[in-house]
Amino acid sequence: MSTSKYGRLIGASLGPGDPDLITRRAWAALNGGARWAYPVKKAEETSYALEIVRRGGLEIPHDAEPLVFPMTRQAEPLARAWAHAAARTAAMLAEGRDVVFLVEGDASTYATFAHLARTVRELAPGVEIETIPGVSSFAAAAAHLGEPLAGEDDTLAVIPAAYGIEVIDHLIDEFDTLVLLKVKPLLDDVIALLERRGLLHEACLIEKVGSPHERVVRDVSTLRGEKIAYLSLILVRNPGRLRGELQRGCRKKVASKASQPT
Ligand SMILES: C[S@@+](CC[C@H](N)C(=O)[O-])C[C@H]1O[C@@H](n2cnc3c(N)ncnc32)[C@H](O)[C@@H]1O
């Protein structure tokens, strides 16, 4: 039992859009009497995470608290907004009630929650933090496409596309599956690269997977010049990847495990 004077901060992963992908543990946290906090890009704007819960049939508590995380790279306003969100969260926790922070996708994968939790811990040392894992956007996207993210011996990389075309070009040679997150600003350059590498037909873009606004584009060349949603990702397979030697011992272990389903 916790002796902290603060409530617990719970990061509840809600999956990428379909409320059926909310885990039982996250559902229990939402229904457990905790104060809700949810991220918005601007004050008065709707929250993608909150909409997942609403579609799941839960009533939004009257005291659910929006926390503003602006979509800007400008250091000063960003730092101010983050500091405000952390201070508000710490103040709510100081009332002694648990706070459940709603997270789109998985809370440990490129999510606001990790940074929020770290900052809150600085303001409220001793606060207990729980992260409830969930379904990531790319796990749901692969399942939706009926493609494995990685099969036996495959390599898999997940990166923000912002690393740039040169890095993506290099990673295509190293990984059987490449997941490009935050692809919106680089879309045309990525399409040009895929064309040059002969991989246009091995790529697929998914927008807002699992939500009512989901869009799947299997011919990504049709998206040239188009504006896509921020919540979009591209999965690329490279069937021609040259594989190195695999360690014999590891191969043996894999082979002997093959008869035991996992
Ligand atoms: C800040 S990251 C959040 C990742 C999220 N925590 C997860 O587990 O997938 C945002 C990026 O993830 C991807 N993403 C998140 N949710 C998505 C969705 N529902 N559909 C498609 N892509 C999504 C997009 O590439 C987006 O730019």
Ligand as a Chemical Component Dictionary entry (heavy atoms), coordinates in Angstrom:
data_LIG
# 
_chem_comp.id                   LIG 
_chem_comp.type                 NON-POLYMER 
_chem_comp.pdbx_formal_charge   0 
_chem_comp.three_letter_code    LIG 
# 
loop_
_chem_comp_atom.comp_id 
_chem_comp_atom.atom_id 
_chem_comp_atom.alt_atom_id 
_chem_comp_atom.type_symbol 
_chem_comp_atom.charge 
_chem_comp_atom.model_Cartn_x 
_chem_comp_atom.model_Cartn_y 
_chem_comp_atom.model_Cartn_z 
_chem_comp_atom.pdbx_ordinal 
LIG C1  C1  C 0  3.530  10.744 -31.104 1  
LIG S1  S1  S 1  3.454  9.278  -32.057 2  
LIG C2  C2  C 0  2.362  8.321  -31.038 3  
LIG C3  C3  C 0  2.518  6.829  -31.213 4  
LIG C4  C4  C 0  1.514  6.053  -30.396 5  
LIG N1  N1  N 0  1.769  6.204  -28.970 6  
LIG C5  C5  C 0  1.514  4.576  -30.742 7  
LIG O1  O1  O 0  1.626  3.724  -29.846 8  
LIG O2  O2  O -1 1.363  4.250  -31.913 9  
LIG C6  C6  C 0  2.433  9.817  -33.346 10 
LIG C7  C7  C 0  2.672  9.086  -34.628 11 
LIG O3  O3  O 0  2.254  7.730  -34.483 12 
LIG C8  C8  C 0  1.539  7.296  -35.630 13 
LIG N2  N2  N 0  0.139  7.058  -35.249 14 
LIG C9  C9  C 0  -0.376 7.182  -34.021 15 
LIG N3  N3  N 0  -1.670 6.836  -34.023 16 
LIG C10 C10 C 0  -1.993 6.484  -35.267 17 
LIG C11 C11 C 0  -3.168 6.008  -35.889 18 
LIG N4  N4  N 0  -4.302 5.851  -35.199 19 
LIG N5  N5  N 0  -3.127 5.697  -37.197 20 
LIG C12 C12 C 0  -1.982 5.838  -37.909 21 
LIG N6  N6  N 0  -0.823 6.284  -37.371 22 
LIG C13 C13 C 0  -0.826 6.609  -36.069 23 
LIG C14 C14 C 0  1.648  8.409  -36.670 24 
LIG O4  O4  O 0  2.794  8.172  -37.452 25 
LIG C15 C15 C 0  1.848  9.634  -35.784 26 
LIG O5  O5  O 0  2.499  10.663 -36.498 27 
# 
loop_
_chem_comp_bond.comp_id 
_chem_comp_bond.atom_id_1 
_chem_comp_bond.atom_id_2 
_chem_comp_bond.value_order 
_chem_comp_bond.pdbx_ordinal 
LIG C1  S1  SING 1  
LIG S1  C2  SING 2  
LIG S1  C6  SING 3  
LIG C2  C3  SING 4  
LIG C3  C4  SING 5  
LIG C4  N1  SING 6  
LIG C4  C5  SING 7  
LIG C5  O1  DOUB 8  
LIG C5  O2  SING 9  
LIG C6  C7  SING 10 
LIG C7  O3  SING 11 
LIG C7  C15 SING 12 
LIG O3  C8  SING 13 
LIG C8  N2  SING 14 
LIG C8  C14 SING 15 
LIG N2  C9  SING 16 
LIG N2  C13 SING 17 
LIG C9  N3  DOUB 18 
LIG N3  C10 SING 19 
LIG C10 C11 SING 20 
LIG C10 C13 DOUB 21 
LIG C11 N4  SING 22 
LIG C11 N5  DOUB 23 
LIG N5  C12 SING 24 
LIG C12 N6  DOUB 25 
LIG N6  C13 SING 26 
LIG C14 O4  SING 27 
LIG C14 C15 SING 28 
LIG C15 O5  SING 29 
# 
